[in-house]
Amino acid sequence: MKGKTFIGKVVSTKMNKTVIVLVEHSFAHPLYKKAMRRIKRYACHNESLDLKVGDMVSIAETKPMSRRKHFVVIGKV
């Protein structure tokens, strides 16, 4: 697929055809070299997969489907 792909954890399934996926990014601080974590929550389109909170999923970037939703769930990991 074109665009960005991430692996993250499902944290909310309360909306119709939409899940919220939390993606964690680890990196070293540029000056102090301390390991740091950054998290981001993505609203992802989920048409038919049976997902529960805590599932690990793979998501990919797609054309915007709504104001906040521009990722789609590819499948469970």
Backbone hydrogen bonds, N-H to C=O, Kabsch-Sander energy under -0.5 kcal/mol:
donor,donor_aa,acceptor,acceptor_aa,energy
6,F,59,I,-2.2
8,G,57,V,-2.4
9,K,22,L,-2.2
10,V,55,D,-2.7
11,V,20,I,-2.9
12,S,20,I,-1.1
15,M,18,T,-0.6
18,T,15,M,-0.8
19,V,44,C,-2.4
20,I,12,S,-2.1
21,V,19,V,-0.5
21,V,42,Y,-2.9
22,L,9,K,-3.1
23,V,21,V,-0.6
23,V,40,K,-3.0
25,H,38,R,-3.3
27,F,36,M,-2.1
29,H,34,K,-2.3
33,K,29,H,-1.7
36,M,27,F,-3.3
38,R,25,H,-2.5
40,K,23,V,-2.1
42,Y,21,V,-3.0
42,Y,40,K,-0.5
43,A,68,R,-0.5
44,C,19,V,-3.2
44,C,42,Y,-0.6
45,H,71,F,-2.7
46,N,17,K,-2.3
51,L,49,L,-1.2
54,G,10,V,-2.7
55,D,52,K,-1.8
57,V,8,G,-2.8
58,S,75,G,-2.7
59,I,6,F,-2.8
60,A,72,V,-2.3
61,E,4,K,-2.5
62,T,70,H,-2.1
65,M,69,K,-3.1
66,S,69,K,-1.1
70,H,43,A,-0.7
70,H,68,R,-0.8
71,F,43,A,-0.7
72,V,60,A,-2.5
73,V,45,H,-2.6
74,I,58,S,-3.1
75,G,58,S,-1.1
77,V,56,M,-2.6
